[in-house]
Amino acid sequence: TDCLGAVLGVTKMALTSEKQTRIVIEKEKLDPTVTKVYQIINKEHVALASLFIGASEAIASIKPTTLLIVVDTQSPRIIMNQDVLAKASKVAVIDHHRRGEVTFEEPLFNYVEPYASSSVELITEMFPFYGKKVSVSAFEATIMLSGIVVDTNDFTFRTGSRTFDVASILKEYGADMIK
């Protein structure tokens, strides 16, 4: 859920800047929790669901100006689709994991902060500095908060004051801890 929440945060920033935005997803590769969330998105949040596309559609739509933003990993080996990465000439990486032996070659942008609790934490911290007010729905904020909850094991692991600051921001957006 950290990856999904981070993707939603990046998507909301791009949409705020009126950029054509899509979220690449391969349903068969989703874990059970994200599968449940994705089903809710498809049933109850049609506008959000319309942003999700499969790998083949993504590959067909990639242009030289397309920026592929990869979140929650620094390893090209574990991204959702290798062919999408191969087609994209511009790549940005936002992650909170320590760098491994295999990483992206010369990304256009590389923001890695291993002291952050989650990728959602990093992206939510970007909102105030984005230059435009990023609008996040309560549902989207709840998904983002779930990414922090999962990655921190209910706020017990790798949690610092900035983690709680971000959780507070997401609560202001309407994130529901019970959900």
Salt bridges, closest charged atoms under 4 A:
ASP2 OD2 - HIS96 NE2 3.26
GLU26 OE1 - LYS29 NZ 3.62
ASP72 OD1 - HIS96 NE2 3.22
ASP72 OD1 - HIS97 ND1 3.86
ASP95 OD1 - HIS97 ND1 2.71
GLU121 OE2 - ARG162 NE 2.87
GLU125 OE1 - ARG162 NH2 2.67
GLU140 OE1 - LYS12 NZ 3.36
ASP151 OD2 - HIS96 NE2 3.00
